[in-house]
Amino acid sequence: MSVISVRLNSEEEKVLKTLTDYFHEERSTLLKKSMYELYEDIQDIKFIENHIESKEVKEFITGEELLS
């Protein structure tokens, strides 16, 4: 396990304090969750880009069609 030191300016510290109070989570837990959310976003983007570039894409459906 590694330990990372993060320096926050006063505005960033204020935001982190607000988040810890709101979510009742430790600072390190919130930072880890944020890191994983960003990582998942990248993975989602890569998946979508690969799918669009693939020759298998024939047609798209609308959100309404998907939900009906």
PyMOL Python script that loads the backbone (N, CA, C, O; Angstrom):
from pymol import cmd

cmd.read_pdbstr("""\
ATOM      1  N   MET A   1       0.857  -1.166   0.000  1.00  0.00           N
ATOM      2  CA  MET A   1       0.000   0.000   0.000  1.00  0.00           C
ATOM      3  C   MET A   1       0.904   1.231   0.000  1.00  0.00           C
ATOM      4  O   MET A   1       1.910   1.279   0.708  1.00  0.00           O
ATOM      5  N   SER A   2       0.539   2.193  -0.782  1.00  0.00           N
ATOM      6  CA  SER A   2       1.329   3.428  -0.818  1.00  0.00           C
ATOM      7  C   SER A   2       0.593   4.558  -0.111  1.00  0.00           C
ATOM      8  O   SER A   2      -0.628   4.539   0.045  1.00  0.00           O
ATOM      9  N   VAL A   3       1.368   5.528   0.302  1.00  0.00           N
ATOM     10  CA  VAL A   3       0.823   6.717   0.947  1.00  0.00           C
ATOM     11  C   VAL A   3       1.188   7.897   0.067  1.00  0.00           C
ATOM     12  O   VAL A   3       2.342   8.054  -0.333  1.00  0.00           O
ATOM     13  N   ILE A   4       0.199   8.724  -0.230  1.00  0.00           N
ATOM     14  CA  ILE A   4       0.413   9.884  -1.081  1.00  0.00           C
ATOM     15  C   ILE A   4       0.037  11.135  -0.303  1.00  0.00           C
ATOM     16  O   ILE A   4      -1.001  11.191   0.355  1.00  0.00           O
ATOM     17  N   SER A   5       0.883  12.112  -0.391  1.00  0.00           N
ATOM     18  CA  SER A   5       0.609  13.395   0.241  1.00  0.00           C
ATOM     19  C   SER A   5       0.058  14.342  -0.818  1.00  0.00           C
ATOM     20  O   SER A   5       0.634  14.476  -1.898  1.00  0.00           O
ATOM     21  N   VAL A   6      -1.047  14.991  -0.512  1.00  0.00           N
ATOM     22  CA  VAL A   6      -1.678  15.905  -1.457  1.00  0.00           C
ATOM     23  C   VAL A   6      -1.765  17.280  -0.804  1.00  0.00           C
ATOM     24  O   VAL A   6      -2.245  17.422   0.321  1.00  0.00           O
ATOM     25  N   ARG A   7      -1.300  18.270  -1.519  1.00  0.00           N
ATOM     26  CA  ARG A   7      -1.381  19.636  -1.008  1.00  0.00           C
ATOM     27  C   ARG A   7      -2.595  20.321  -1.614  1.00  0.00           C
ATOM     28  O   ARG A   7      -2.797  20.311  -2.828  1.00  0.00           O
ATOM     29  N   LEU A   8      -3.381  20.905  -0.758  1.00  0.00           N
ATOM     30  CA  LEU A   8      -4.582  21.601  -1.196  1.00  0.00           C
ATOM     31  C   LEU A   8      -4.478  23.075  -0.847  1.00  0.00           C
ATOM     32  O   LEU A   8      -4.001  23.447   0.225  1.00  0.00           O
ATOM     33  N   ASN A   9      -4.932  23.900  -1.767  1.00  0.00           N
ATOM     34  CA  ASN A   9      -5.017  25.317  -1.413  1.00  0.00           C
ATOM     35  C   ASN A   9      -6.271  25.512  -0.561  1.00  0.00           C
ATOM     36  O   ASN A   9      -7.031  24.566  -0.355  1.00  0.00           O
ATOM     37  N   SER A  10      -6.486  26.696  -0.079  1.00  0.00           N
ATOM     38  CA  SER A  10      -7.593  26.928   0.860  1.00  0.00           C
ATOM     39  C   SER A  10      -8.955  26.640   0.231  1.00  0.00           C
ATOM     40  O   SER A  10      -9.849  26.123   0.903  1.00  0.00           O
ATOM     41  N   GLU A  11      -9.122  26.967  -1.050  1.00  0.00           N
ATOM     42  CA  GLU A  11     -10.400  26.706  -1.722  1.00  0.00           C
ATOM     43  C   GLU A  11     -10.630  25.200  -1.876  1.00  0.00           C
ATOM     44  O   GLU A  11     -11.739  24.717  -1.649  1.00  0.00           O
ATOM     45  N   GLU A  12      -9.602  24.469  -2.256  1.00  0.00           N
ATOM     46  CA  GLU A  12      -9.718  23.013  -2.395  1.00  0.00           C
ATOM     47  C   GLU A  12      -9.990  22.352  -1.045  1.00  0.00           C
ATOM     48  O   GLU A  12     -10.779  21.411  -0.949  1.00  0.00           O
ATOM     49  N   GLU A  13      -9.341  22.847  -0.028  1.00  0.00           N
ATOM     50  CA  GLU A  13      -9.573  22.325   1.326  1.00  0.00           C
ATOM     51  C   GLU A  13     -11.016  22.566   1.764  1.00  0.00           C
ATOM     52  O   GLU A  13     -11.631  21.707   2.396  1.00  0.00           O
ATOM     53  N   LYS A  14     -11.540  23.716   1.430  1.00  0.00           N
ATOM     54  CA  LYS A  14     -12.935  24.049   1.758  1.00  0.00           C
ATOM     55  C   LYS A  14     -13.898  23.104   1.036  1.00  0.00           C
ATOM     56  O   LYS A  14     -14.869  22.628   1.625  1.00  0.00           O
ATOM     57  N   VAL A  15     -13.625  22.840  -0.225  1.00  0.00           N
ATOM     58  CA  VAL A  15     -14.473  21.920  -1.001  1.00  0.00           C
ATOM     59  C   VAL A  15     -14.415  20.521  -0.395  1.00  0.00           C
ATOM     60  O   VAL A  15     -15.448  19.874  -0.224  1.00  0.00           O
ATOM     61  N   LEU A  16     -13.218  20.056  -0.073  1.00  0.00           N
ATOM     62  CA  LEU A  16     -13.080  18.721   0.513  1.00  0.00           C
ATOM     63  C   LEU A  16     -13.791  18.631   1.862  1.00  0.00           C
ATOM     64  O   LEU A  16     -14.418  17.617   2.169  1.00  0.00           O
ATOM     65  N   LYS A  17     -13.695  19.673   2.653  1.00  0.00           N
ATOM     66  CA  LYS A  17     -14.398  19.702   3.950  1.00  0.00           C
ATOM     67  C   LYS A  17     -15.909  19.631   3.754  1.00  0.00           C
ATOM     68  O   LYS A  17     -16.603  18.910   4.470  1.00  0.00           O
ATOM     69  N   THR A  18     -16.410  20.382   2.782  1.00  0.00           N
ATOM     70  CA  THR A  18     -17.843  20.344   2.475  1.00  0.00           C
ATOM     71  C   THR A  18     -18.270  18.933   2.072  1.00  0.00           C
ATOM     72  O   THR A  18     -19.313  18.445   2.507  1.00  0.00           O
ATOM     73  N   LEU A  19     -17.463  18.288   1.245  1.00  0.00           N
ATOM     74  CA  LEU A  19     -17.782  16.925   0.803  1.00  0.00           C
ATOM     75  C   LEU A  19     -17.732  15.927   1.946  1.00  0.00           C
ATOM     76  O   LEU A  19     -18.598  15.058   2.046  1.00  0.00           O
ATOM     77  N   THR A  20     -16.733  16.038   2.807  1.00  0.00           N
ATOM     78  CA  THR A  20     -16.644  15.105   3.938  1.00  0.00           C
ATOM     79  C   THR A  20     -17.828  15.278   4.883  1.00  0.00           C
ATOM     80  O   THR A  20     -18.353  14.298   5.411  1.00  0.00           O
ATOM     81  N   ASP A  21     -18.243  16.510   5.092  1.00  0.00           N
ATOM     82  CA  ASP A  21     -19.403  16.751   5.948  1.00  0.00           C
ATOM     83  C   ASP A  21     -20.687  16.229   5.311  1.00  0.00           C
ATOM     84  O   ASP A  21     -21.525  15.630   5.985  1.00  0.00           O
ATOM     85  N   TYR A  22     -20.830  16.457   4.039  1.00  0.00           N
ATOM     86  CA  TYR A  22     -22.063  16.073   3.342  1.00  0.00           C
ATOM     87  C   TYR A  22     -22.202  14.552   3.240  1.00  0.00           C
ATOM     88  O   TYR A  22     -23.264  13.999   3.522  1.00  0.00           O
ATOM     89  N   PHE A  23     -21.119  13.884   2.834  1.00  0.00           N
ATOM     90  CA  PHE A  23     -21.178  12.436   2.603  1.00  0.00           C
ATOM     91  C   PHE A  23     -20.801  11.615   3.828  1.00  0.00           C
ATOM     92  O   PHE A  23     -20.914  10.389   3.807  1.00  0.00           O
ATOM     93  N   HIS A  24     -20.357  12.268   4.890  1.00  0.00           N
ATOM     94  CA  HIS A  24     -19.938  11.570   6.116  1.00  0.00           C
ATOM     95  C   HIS A  24     -18.893  10.502   5.792  1.00  0.00           C
ATOM     96  O   HIS A  24     -18.978   9.361   6.248  1.00  0.00           O
ATOM     97  N   GLU A  25     -17.915  10.904   4.999  1.00  0.00           N
ATOM     98  CA  GLU A  25     -16.831  10.015   4.590  1.00  0.00           C
ATOM     99  C   GLU A  25     -15.500  10.641   4.984  1.00  0.00           C
ATOM    100  O   GLU A  25     -15.396  11.855   5.154  1.00  0.00           O
ATOM    101  N   GLU A  26     -14.499   9.805   5.124  1.00  0.00           N
ATOM    102  CA  GLU A  26     -13.142  10.291   5.363  1.00  0.00           C
ATOM    103  C   GLU A  26     -12.611  10.936   4.093  1.00  0.00           C
ATOM    104  O   GLU A  26     -13.050  10.609   2.991  1.00  0.00           O
ATOM    105  N   ARG A  27     -11.672  11.845   4.254  1.00  0.00           N
ATOM    106  CA  ARG A  27     -11.082  12.529   3.097  1.00  0.00           C
ATOM    107  C   ARG A  27     -10.460  11.536   2.129  1.00  0.00           C
ATOM    108  O   ARG A  27     -10.649  11.640   0.917  1.00  0.00           O
ATOM    109  N   SER A  28      -9.718  10.573   2.666  1.00  0.00           N
ATOM    110  CA  SER A  28      -9.051   9.605   1.793  1.00  0.00           C
ATOM    111  C   SER A  28     -10.071   8.771   1.008  1.00  0.00           C
ATOM    112  O   SER A  28      -9.840   8.441  -0.155  1.00  0.00           O
ATOM    113  N   THR A  29     -11.177   8.438   1.635  1.00  0.00           N
ATOM    114  CA  THR A  29     -12.225   7.668   0.955  1.00  0.00           C
ATOM    115  C   THR A  29     -12.825   8.468  -0.192  1.00  0.00           C
ATOM    116  O   THR A  29     -13.047   7.933  -1.279  1.00  0.00           O
ATOM    117  N   LEU A  30     -13.087   9.745   0.048  1.00  0.00           N
ATOM    118  CA  LEU A  30     -13.632  10.593  -1.014  1.00  0.00           C
ATOM    119  C   LEU A  30     -12.661  10.741  -2.167  1.00  0.00           C
ATOM    120  O   LEU A  30     -13.068  10.701  -3.328  1.00  0.00           O
ATOM    121  N   LEU A  31     -11.388  10.910  -1.868  1.00  0.00           N
ATOM    122  CA  LEU A  31     -10.390  11.030  -2.928  1.00  0.00           C
ATOM    123  C   LEU A  31     -10.285   9.741  -3.737  1.00  0.00           C
ATOM    124  O   LEU A  31     -10.160   9.782  -4.961  1.00  0.00           O
ATOM    125  N   LYS A  32     -10.335   8.608  -3.061  1.00  0.00           N
ATOM    126  CA  LYS A  32     -10.292   7.316  -3.769  1.00  0.00           C
ATOM    127  C   LYS A  32     -11.523   7.148  -4.661  1.00  0.00           C
ATOM    128  O   LYS A  32     -11.407   6.738  -5.817  1.00  0.00           O
ATOM    129  N   LYS A  33     -12.695   7.464  -4.123  1.00  0.00           N
ATOM    130  CA  LYS A  33     -13.919   7.348  -4.920  1.00  0.00           C
ATOM    131  C   LYS A  33     -13.855   8.254  -6.149  1.00  0.00           C
ATOM    132  O   LYS A  33     -14.255   7.855  -7.242  1.00  0.00           O
ATOM    133  N   SER A  34     -13.355   9.460  -5.964  1.00  0.00           N
ATOM    134  CA  SER A  34     -13.225  10.390  -7.091  1.00  0.00           C
ATOM    135  C   SER A  34     -12.269   9.845  -8.140  1.00  0.00           C
ATOM    136  O   SER A  34     -12.526   9.946  -9.340  1.00  0.00           O
ATOM    137  N   MET A  35     -11.172   9.271  -7.684  1.00  0.00           N
ATOM    138  CA  MET A  35     -10.192   8.693  -8.596  1.00  0.00           C
ATOM    139  C   MET A  35     -10.830   7.572  -9.422  1.00  0.00           C
ATOM    140  O   MET A  35     -10.640   7.510 -10.637  1.00  0.00           O
ATOM    141  N   TYR A  36     -11.575   6.699  -8.774  1.00  0.00           N
ATOM    142  CA  TYR A  36     -12.213   5.597  -9.489  1.00  0.00           C
ATOM    143  C   TYR A  36     -13.306   6.084 -10.438  1.00  0.00           C
ATOM    144  O   TYR A  36     -13.488   5.516 -11.515  1.00  0.00           O
ATOM    145  N   GLU A  37     -14.020   7.111 -10.056  1.00  0.00           N
ATOM    146  CA  GLU A  37     -15.039   7.679 -10.949  1.00  0.00           C
ATOM    147  C   GLU A  37     -14.394   8.201 -12.227  1.00  0.00           C
ATOM    148  O   GLU A  37     -14.902   7.960 -13.322  1.00  0.00           O
ATOM    149  N   LEU A  38     -13.280   8.912 -12.093  1.00  0.00           N
ATOM    150  CA  LEU A  38     -12.573   9.426 -13.269  1.00  0.00           C
ATOM    151  C   LEU A  38     -12.043   8.279 -14.121  1.00  0.00           C
ATOM    152  O   LEU A  38     -12.115   8.330 -15.349  1.00  0.00           O
ATOM    153  N   TYR A  39     -11.516   7.255 -13.477  1.00  0.00           N
ATOM    154  CA  TYR A  39     -11.009   6.089 -14.198  1.00  0.00           C
ATOM    155  C   TYR A  39     -12.131   5.387 -14.968  1.00  0.00           C
ATOM    156  O   TYR A  39     -11.955   5.008 -16.126  1.00  0.00           O
ATOM    157  N   GLU A  40     -13.276   5.220 -14.319  1.00  0.00           N
ATOM    158  CA  GLU A  40     -14.425   4.605 -14.991  1.00  0.00           C
ATOM    159  C   GLU A  40     -14.884   5.437 -16.177  1.00  0.00           C
ATOM    160  O   GLU A  40     -15.274   4.882 -17.204  1.00  0.00           O
ATOM    161  N   ASP A  41     -14.845   6.753 -16.054  1.00  0.00           N
ATOM    162  CA  ASP A  41     -15.202   7.632 -17.174  1.00  0.00           C
ATOM    163  C   ASP A  41     -14.293   7.374 -18.370  1.00  0.00           C
ATOM    164  O   ASP A  41     -14.763   7.291 -19.505  1.00  0.00           O
ATOM    165  N   ILE A  42     -12.994   7.248 -18.116  1.00  0.00           N
ATOM    166  CA  ILE A  42     -12.042   6.975 -19.197  1.00  0.00           C
ATOM    167  C   ILE A  42     -12.340   5.622 -19.841  1.00  0.00           C
ATOM    168  O   ILE A  42     -12.318   5.495 -21.065  1.00  0.00           O
ATOM    169  N   GLN A  43     -12.616   4.623 -19.022  1.00  0.00           N
ATOM    170  CA  GLN A  43     -12.916   3.298 -19.564  1.00  0.00           C
ATOM    171  C   GLN A  43     -14.193   3.323 -20.392  1.00  0.00           C
ATOM    172  O   GLN A  43     -14.263   2.676 -21.437  1.00  0.00           O
ATOM    173  N   ASP A  44     -15.192   4.053 -19.945  1.00  0.00           N
ATOM    174  CA  ASP A  44     -16.440   4.185 -20.701  1.00  0.00           C
ATOM    175  C   ASP A  44     -16.194   4.856 -22.045  1.00  0.00           C
ATOM    176  O   ASP A  44     -16.717   4.416 -23.069  1.00  0.00           O
ATOM    177  N   ILE A  45     -15.403   5.912 -22.042  1.00  0.00           N
ATOM    178  CA  ILE A  45     -15.093   6.628 -23.281  1.00  0.00           C
ATOM    179  C   ILE A  45     -14.368   5.714 -24.257  1.00  0.00           C
ATOM    180  O   ILE A  45     -14.695   5.685 -25.444  1.00  0.00           O
ATOM    181  N   LYS A  46     -13.381   4.964 -23.761  1.00  0.00           N
ATOM    182  CA  LYS A  46     -12.642   4.029 -24.617  1.00  0.00           C
ATOM    183  C   LYS A  46     -13.576   2.978 -25.211  1.00  0.00           C
ATOM    184  O   LYS A  46     -13.482   2.655 -26.395  1.00  0.00           O
ATOM    185  N   PHE A  47     -14.482   2.444 -24.381  1.00  0.00           N
ATOM    186  CA  PHE A  47     -15.419   1.436 -24.859  1.00  0.00           C
ATOM    187  C   PHE A  47     -16.302   2.004 -25.966  1.00  0.00           C
ATOM    188  O   PHE A  47     -16.503   1.360 -26.995  1.00  0.00           O
ATOM    189  N   ILE A  48     -16.821   3.195 -25.757  1.00  0.00           N
ATOM    190  CA  ILE A  48     -17.694   3.836 -26.748  1.00  0.00           C
ATOM    191  C   ILE A  48     -16.925   4.114 -28.033  1.00  0.00           C
ATOM    192  O   ILE A  48     -17.427   3.845 -29.125  1.00  0.00           O
ATOM    193  N   GLU A  49     -15.714   4.650 -27.916  1.00  0.00           N
ATOM    194  CA  GLU A  49     -14.911   4.934 -29.105  1.00  0.00           C
ATOM    195  C   GLU A  49     -14.612   3.660 -29.888  1.00  0.00           C
ATOM    196  O   GLU A  49     -14.696   3.655 -31.116  1.00  0.00           O
ATOM    197  N   ASN A  50     -14.268   2.585 -29.193  1.00  0.00           N
ATOM    198  CA  ASN A  50     -14.003   1.303 -29.869  1.00  0.00           C
ATOM    199  C   ASN A  50     -15.250   0.769 -30.546  1.00  0.00           C
ATOM    200  O   ASN A  50     -15.184   0.219 -31.646  1.00  0.00           O
ATOM    201  N   HIS A  51     -16.372   0.930 -29.894  1.00  0.00           N
ATOM    202  CA  HIS A  51     -17.626   0.447 -30.460  1.00  0.00           C
ATOM    203  C   HIS A  51     -17.991   1.243 -31.718  1.00  0.00           C
ATOM    204  O   HIS A  51     -18.423   0.665 -32.715  1.00  0.00           O
ATOM    205  N   ILE A  52     -17.822   2.540 -31.671  1.00  0.00           N
ATOM    206  CA  ILE A  52     -18.150   3.390 -32.818  1.00  0.00           C
ATOM    207  C   ILE A  52     -17.219   3.098 -33.987  1.00  0.00           C
ATOM    208  O   ILE A  52     -17.656   3.085 -35.137  1.00  0.00           O
ATOM    209  N   GLU A  53     -15.924   2.861 -33.700  1.00  0.00           N
ATOM    210  CA  GLU A  53     -14.957   2.589 -34.757  1.00  0.00           C
ATOM    211  C   GLU A  53     -15.119   1.200 -35.357  1.00  0.00           C
ATOM    212  O   GLU A  53     -14.654   0.940 -36.466  1.00  0.00           O
ATOM    213  N   SER A  54     -15.769   0.323 -34.634  1.00  0.00           N
ATOM    214  CA  SER A  54     -15.948  -1.053 -35.105  1.00  0.00           C
ATOM    215  C   SER A  54     -16.867  -1.084 -36.320  1.00  0.00           C
ATOM    216  O   SER A  54     -17.784  -0.272 -36.441  1.00  0.00           O
ATOM    217  N   LYS A  55     -16.613  -2.016 -37.202  1.00  0.00           N
ATOM    218  CA  LYS A  55     -17.426  -2.168 -38.409  1.00  0.00           C
ATOM    219  C   LYS A  55     -18.766  -2.833 -38.095  1.00  0.00           C
ATOM    220  O   LYS A  55     -19.637  -2.911 -38.962  1.00  0.00           O
ATOM    221  N   GLU A  56     -18.932  -3.303 -36.883  1.00  0.00           N
ATOM    222  CA  GLU A  56     -20.159  -3.996 -36.491  1.00  0.00           C
ATOM    223  C   GLU A  56     -21.324  -3.046 -36.246  1.00  0.00           C
ATOM    224  O   GLU A  56     -22.469  -3.486 -36.149  1.00  0.00           O
ATOM    225  N   VAL A  57     -21.052  -1.778 -36.148  1.00  0.00           N
ATOM    226  CA  VAL A  57     -22.112  -0.806 -35.866  1.00  0.00           C
ATOM    227  C   VAL A  57     -22.978  -0.655 -37.104  1.00  0.00           C
ATOM    228  O   VAL A  57     -22.505  -0.193 -38.142  1.00  0.00           O
ATOM    229  N   LYS A  58     -24.227  -1.037 -37.003  1.00  0.00           N
ATOM    230  CA  LYS A  58     -25.155  -0.948 -38.132  1.00  0.00           C
ATOM    231  C   LYS A  58     -26.070   0.255 -37.985  1.00  0.00           C
ATOM    232  O   LYS A  58     -26.240   1.034 -38.923  1.00  0.00           O
ATOM    233  N   GLU A  59     -26.663   0.404 -36.798  1.00  0.00           N
ATOM    234  CA  GLU A  59     -27.588   1.514 -36.585  1.00  0.00           C
ATOM    235  C   GLU A  59     -27.685   1.816 -35.096  1.00  0.00           C
ATOM    236  O   GLU A  59     -27.346   0.986 -34.253  1.00  0.00           O
ATOM    237  N   PHE A  60     -28.139   2.980 -34.803  1.00  0.00           N
ATOM    238  CA  PHE A  60     -28.347   3.394 -33.423  1.00  0.00           C
ATOM    239  C   PHE A  60     -29.843   3.513 -33.172  1.00  0.00           C
ATOM    240  O   PHE A  60     -30.628   3.749 -34.090  1.00  0.00           O
ATOM    241  N   ILE A  61     -30.218   3.345 -31.909  1.00  0.00           N
ATOM    242  CA  ILE A  61     -31.609   3.560 -31.538  1.00  0.00           C
ATOM    243  C   ILE A  61     -31.676   4.756 -30.592  1.00  0.00           C
ATOM    244  O   ILE A  61     -30.683   5.127 -29.966  1.00  0.00           O
ATOM    245  N   THR A  62     -32.838   5.340 -30.501  1.00  0.00           N
ATOM    246  CA  THR A  62     -33.005   6.492 -29.611  1.00  0.00           C
ATOM    247  C   THR A  62     -33.174   6.019 -28.175  1.00  0.00           C
ATOM    248  O   THR A  62     -33.423   4.840 -27.922  1.00  0.00           O
ATOM    249  N   GLY A  63     -33.036   6.944 -27.244  1.00  0.00           N
ATOM    250  CA  GLY A  63     -33.267   6.635 -25.850  1.00  0.00           C
ATOM    251  C   GLY A  63     -34.690   6.178 -25.585  1.00  0.00           C
ATOM    252  O   GLY A  63     -34.930   5.294 -24.763  1.00  0.00           O
ATOM    253  N   GLU A  64     -35.638   6.795 -26.297  1.00  0.00           N
ATOM    254  CA  GLU A  64     -37.042   6.400 -26.137  1.00  0.00           C
ATOM    255  C   GLU A  64     -37.257   4.954 -26.601  1.00  0.00           C
ATOM    256  O   GLU A  64     -37.987   4.196 -25.962  1.00  0.00           O
ATOM    257  N   GLU A  65     -36.623   4.582 -27.703  1.00  0.00           N
ATOM    258  CA  GLU A  65     -36.749   3.198 -28.183  1.00  0.00           C
ATOM    259  C   GLU A  65     -36.132   2.229 -27.191  1.00  0.00           C
ATOM    260  O   GLU A  65     -36.658   1.136 -26.976  1.00  0.00           O
ATOM    261  N   LEU A  66     -35.047   2.614 -26.600  1.00  0.00           N
ATOM    262  CA  LEU A  66     -34.376   1.755 -25.615  1.00  0.00           C
ATOM    263  C   LEU A  66     -35.246   1.540 -24.389  1.00  0.00           C
ATOM    264  O   LEU A  66     -35.276   0.440 -23.838  1.00  0.00           O
ATOM    265  N   LEU A  67     -35.952   2.574 -23.956  1.00  0.00           N
ATOM    266  CA  LEU A  67     -36.759   2.484 -22.754  1.00  0.00           C
ATOM    267  C   LEU A  67     -38.142   1.876 -22.972  1.00  0.00           C
ATOM    268  O   LEU A  67     -38.820   1.518 -22.009  1.00  0.00           O
ATOM    269  N   SER A  68     -38.558   1.757 -24.216  1.00  0.00           N
ATOM    270  CA  SER A  68     -39.902   1.197 -24.458  1.00  0.00           C
ATOM    271  C   SER A  68     -39.889  -0.297 -24.566  1.00  0.00           C
ATOM    272  O   SER A  68     -40.938  -0.910 -24.768  1.00  0.00           O
TER     273      SER A  68
END
""", "prot")
cmd.dss("prot")
cmd.show_as("cartoon", "prot")
cmd.util.cbc("prot")
cmd.orient("prot")
